[in-house]
């Protein structure tokens, strides 16, 4: 699944590379696609997720299946993509 196909309530998987921990959150809302202010020429959308009791708003590439947040976290609606990232980190 790509980010633009997310629905409210869809599980979202987060890999914290610093803690070597995978967590499952859920999508609270999804914005409309827009041109990214930081990634020139890239269509993005804002998603709001809940993770471990906290709420985060993130900008992700609308056609992407995995996004890298900060330097130590990756997020994806696909558990398989997160597990590949975990294996690549080990």
N, C-alpha and C positions, 0 to 999 in steps of 0.2 A: 504494500500500500504506500502511496506517495502522500506527502503532507496535505496537498490540496483536497484529498479524498477523506480527510479526517471528519468525524462527526463528534458531537458532544457526547462524552461518556466513553469514547474509544480509549483503550489502554495505551499508554505511552511508556516506553522503557528508557531508563537513564543509566548510563555507565559512568561512574565516578572513578576515573583512572587513579587519582591520588589515593583513594581509600580502597581501590580494587573491589568495588561494590556495585551490583546491579540492583536497581529499584524499579518498581512499577508504580506509575502514577496514572492520572486520567486527564483527558482533555475537558476543560471547562468551557472554552469558547474558541472560535476560529474567526479571524478577520477576513476581509476581502483581499484578493491579490493586489499587489502594488509594486512599483519599481523600488528596489532597495536603495536606501540612502548611502549605504556603505559598500555594497557589492554592485558596481557599475554594470548596467545592462541586465540585471538579474531580477526576475519576477519573484517576489517573496510574499509571505503572509505572516501575520502575527497570530500566535496561538497562546492561549492561557492554559497552563496546566496546574494540577494540584499534585504535589509530591511530598509525602511524609508530613502532611498537615500544613505545608507552606504553599503559597501560590506564586507562580512565576509567569511572566509574559516574555515570549521569545520570538525573534524573527527567524524564519526558516525559509529555505528555497522551496517554492510551491511544488516543484516537480521532483524534489529530493526524497530519498528514503531514509537518510541519516543526516544529522546536523551536528556540528561540533560547536559547543558552547564554551566560551572561555578557552583555556588551553587544556583543561583536564576533564571535560565532560562531553559525552556524546548522547544524543537522544534519537529515538526512532519509534515509529508505530509497529515496527517489525522486530520481534524478539530475535529472529535469526540474524539480522544485521548487527544487533548489539552483541550477540554471542561471537560473531566473526571478529568484531572489534576487540572483545575480551581476549580471544585467542591470539590476535595480532599483537597485543600488548605484552603478553607473557614472554 
